Amino acid sequence: MSNDTNIVPESYPMIGGDGSNSYTKNSYLQKAGANSVKAIIDDVIAEKLDVEKQISSSKSAFRIADLGCSVGPNTFIAMQNIIDAVQQKYQSQGFASHMPEFQVFFNDHTSNDFNTLFASLPPERSYFATGVPGSFHGRLFPDFSLDFVHSSFALQWLSKVPEELLNKNSAAWNKGRVHYESAPDEVAQAYTAQFAKDITTFLDGRAKELVVGGLMVLNMPGIPNGIPHSSSVTGLTFDILGHCLMDLAKEGLISEVQVDSFNVPIYVASPKEMTQLVERNGCFSIERMEIIQPWARAGDLSSQAFTMHLRAGMEGIISKHFGTEIIDELFDRYCKKHGEFIGLLESKCNEGNQLFIVLKRI
């Protein structure tokens, strides 16, 4: 394990519970993203999963980890889909009598609402459920203990805000902005460097934890090769958020100093970037990697619905920095401003905004 294991990564929990603002009620965009790759995951398991090797290992269970699971319901759907595909592979190979038991590890930060997660577990589930608190930017499981790793819309979160962004003497000081959209190149470079460090640590950990031949499916916001980082739909989303925060600062509801010291720790990678990081690790073969578009039209989603999704994911980190008093006003303003940018958001969405990756431990 690395020398950094005692450093606790920042935690950015989604809104827990099942209230109107909760992630449980406002995560169907992520669900659409996961559903858009279900058929591909089914095909990958059918083609790449080595059932005979699994049987010969004499292990009592097929172990699956969902990293960054949040509170459901999406994680339960994804896990059941994977189990269904594995069972289908066993049956198609004539090994129905060797069907393993399944154990699912639900992982997220210790601040995640595990109470809601476990209270909403499907009662008729076909697996043993285990909670694993901790950051996936470090080790989580014993060596060679996992058969399948899944992570959906979690790897875009950095382990921390790049330090240069908070240094007034740095070229990457991100004054008046909250992300790298519309920022100097040095800001984007700082994000890129932090993302590379985090993914390197992530891949190093999973390389130790996955059995040889084990599969890993990663689903995350993405941007096509050759498209500037500042042009992603995620970047525009946070650029709008930054404008709303600066408007509040100009009206004296918060201070500009607070805005200057706030940066969203989210990064959107391209296939080229991820390919280089995987190849540098050297422990995985890339079975699939593609940019897809899970939503046909951004205009199909109302500004109100989009704002509720953003709030479910961002309220915690914003409240921690600015306090809870501004939250309702901030997202009311965001909803109005989002409507003004809907055409631009739609055009960016049509470029593709989801990166889907399948890796195999070699």
Secondary structure, DSSP 8 states (H G I E B T S, - for coil): --TTTTS---------SSSTTSTTTS-HHHHHHHHTTHHHHHHHHHHH--HHHHHHTT-SEEEEEEET-TTSSHHHHHHHHHHHHHHHHHHHTT-GGG--EEEEEEEE-TTS-HHHHHHTS-TT-SSEEEEEES-TTS--S-TT-EEEEEEES-TTB-SS--GGGG-TTSTT--TT-SSSTTS-HHHHHHHHHHHHHHHHHHHHHHHHHEEEEEEEEEEEEB--TTS-GGGSHHHHHHHHHHHHHHHHHHTTSS-HHHHHT----B--B-HHHHHHHHHHH-SEEEEEEEEE-SSS-GGGS-HHHHHHHHHHHHHHHHHHHH-STTHHHHHHHHHHHHHHTHHHHHHHHTT--EEEEEEEE-
